Amino acid sequence: MEHNLSLISTITAAFGVALVLGFVAERIRVPALVGYLIAGILIGPATPGFVADVHIASQLSEIGIMLLMFGVGLHFSADDLMAVRRVAVSGAVVQMGTVTLLGLLLGHWWGWSLGGALIFGLSLACASTVVLLKSLEARNQLSTMNGRISVGWLVVQDLVTVLVLVLLPPLAGVLGGQVAPVVAGAAAKPLWVSVGQTLLQVSAFIGLMLVVGRRALPWVLWQVARTGSRELFTLCVIASAIGIAYGASALFSVSFALGAFFAGTVMRESEFSHRAAEESLPLRDAFSVLFFVSVGMVVDPMVLLDQPLRVLGVVLLIILGNALASAAVVVALRYPLKTALTIAASLGQIGEFSIILAGLGVSLGLLPSTGMSLVLAGVLISIAANSFVLALVEPLQRWMLERFDWARRLDARPDPFAELPMDTERQYLQGQVVLIGYGRVGRRIALALAARGIPYVVVEQNRELVEDLRKNNLVSVCGNAADPEVLVQAHVANAAMLVVATPDAVHVRQVADTARALNPGIEIVLRTHGEVESELLRSDGMGTVFFGEEELAKGMTAHVLQRFAVEAA
C-alpha cells in the first residue's frame, strides 16, 4: 500500500541536511543559520536530486515564527514597547520610508512599473524579527536597552507591514497590477473603508488581549500548573501560542507573528512566565530551523550568476540603506553612538515579511518574477552576513573614535538627561542612595526608599524612562553606570550607598569597581541571578550580594518569623 509521506520526508530531509551543514558552519566559525539556508537550497526545487515539499515546509516555518514571536512576547511587555515608543515609532517610519524610496528608484531604473518598484522597495525595508532575535540572544543583548529598542523597532515594522498587506489588493489596479482573484467580480471597497476596517480589526484584537487575555491566560496557566503535570503545562503553553496566533489571523486578519507576540505579552503577566519560556524553548529552536530551511528552498541560486550586479545593488541597499537610515534617526534623537551602530547593524537584513510582500506582489501582477528572485537572494545574503555585521559594531566604534573628530564629538556631546539639573537639592548630592536600574526590582526599591523619606538618585540607560522620571520630579541620570562620568554625575563620590538592581554579572562588577574607585568607603549592595556569580562577587569583596533564590528565601523567612513573633506576643 502506498502512502503519501511528504510531511515526514520533508521534515527528515530538512533536519538531517540542516544538522550536517549547521555543524560544518559552526566548525568554520560561521553562524549555523547559514548552513540551514544552504540546506534549504540543496533540498529545494532549484537544485537536482531530492526535492522536499515547499508548501509543507512553508507551513512548518510559520509555526516556527509563531513560537519565536511568542518567546519575544514573554520577554518584552507592552510597558517595554511604550518605553521605547519615541525612537521605535519615529525610527521605523523614517527608515522604512527612506529605504522604500531608494528601492522604488532602483526598480524604476530597471524598467519596472510603479507598483512593482514600490513593492520591491517595501520588501527591502522589512527586517527579519527571527534573525534579529537569534543574533541578540547569541550576544546576550536581548534584555539590554539596545536590544529592547531593536525589538520594539521591528514590532512597529511588522505593524506597518500588516497594514500594507491588507491595502495592496484593493490598490493593485491603481498601481498597474491585476485585481486579486479573491475579489474579482465583487464590489470594490473604497480605500478609506479598507484602512478603517484594518485599524478596527487590529485594535479589537489588541484590546481583547489586553482586557480579557491578560486575565484569562495567567489563570488558565495557573490551573494547569496545579495538576503537577509537566507535559500538560508544556501543551498549554504551545496551544496558547499557536491557538491565539491562528485565531488572530482567522478572526481579526492579524498576522500569525503579531498574534503570537501579543499572546506572549499577556502570558508574561503570569508568575509562570519564566517556566513557559523554558518549556517552549526546544520547540522554538526546532521550528526556527525549519523556517531558515524553507527560506533557502525558494531561493534560485542562478540569479547570483545571471544578474550579479543587481544582486550586489540589492544587498548594498539592504545592509547600508537600512543601516544608515536607522543610524541617522537614532543619532538625531541624541542616543549614544554605540546604540546607533547596534541598531543599524541589527536592521541590515530582511526576512519573512519581505518574502510575503514580494510573493503578494507577484500574485497581483505588480512585481516581476525577477524581482522576487532578487528579494530572495537579498534575504539569503543579508541573513548570512548579519552576524558578521553585528560583530563589527565595537571594532567600528573604536576605529571611528580613533580617527574622526566628528565621531568623538558625537560620542561626547552633552545630553540634557546625562547630568543632574543645576537646581537639584543638596540632599540628593550628599549622603544619598545611588540606585542603578529602574526595572521591576529597582522600582520596588525606589518606592520603599521614598516611603521612608530616604533620598536617592536613579541611574538608568533608558533615556525615555529618565525623561519620564524627571517629569514626575524624580532625580535621575541617563547613562551606563559602568562609565565613571555617569557615576560622577550621580555624585557617587559623596553617596552613602550604591544599590545595583541590574542582574548582569559583568555590568555589576564594572559598576562596583568604578564606584569603589570614586568612593572607597561606599557601601555596595549588588544583585545577580546566579549563585556562582554571587559567590565570586562576595569572595572579591564587592559588597552585599543577593541573587534570586536567596532574596526569595529571606523574604519568606522574614514573613514566617514575623508571624511567629505576633503569635508569641
Secondary structure, DSSP 8 states (H G I E B T S, - for coil): -----HHHHHHHHHHHHHHHHHHHHHHTT--HHHHHHHHHHHHSTTSSS----HHHHHHHHHHHHHHHHHHHHHH--HHHHHHTHHHHHHHHHHHHHHHHHHHHHHHHHTT--HHHHHHHHHHTT---HHHHHHHHHHTT-TTSHHHHHHHHHHHHHHHHHHHHHHHHHHHTTTTT----GGGTTS----HHHHHHHHHHHHHHHHHHIIIIIHHHHHHHHHHHHTTT-HHHHHHHHHHHHHHHHHHHHHHH---HHHHHHHHHHHHTTSTTHHHHHHHHHHHHHHHHHHHHHHHHHT--THHHHH-HHHHHHHHHIIIIIHHHHHHHHHHHTT--HHHHHHHHHHTS---HHHHHHHHHHHHTT-S-HHHHHHHHHHHHHHHHHHHHHHHTHHHHHHHHHHH-HHHHHHHH---TTSS--TT--GGGTSS-EEEE--SHHHHHHHHHHHHTT--EEEEES-HHHHHHHHHTT--EEES-TTSHHHHHHTTGGG-SEEEE----HHHHHHHHHHHHHH-TT-EEEEEES-HHHHHHHHHTT--EEEEHHHHHHHHHHHHHHHHHHHHH-
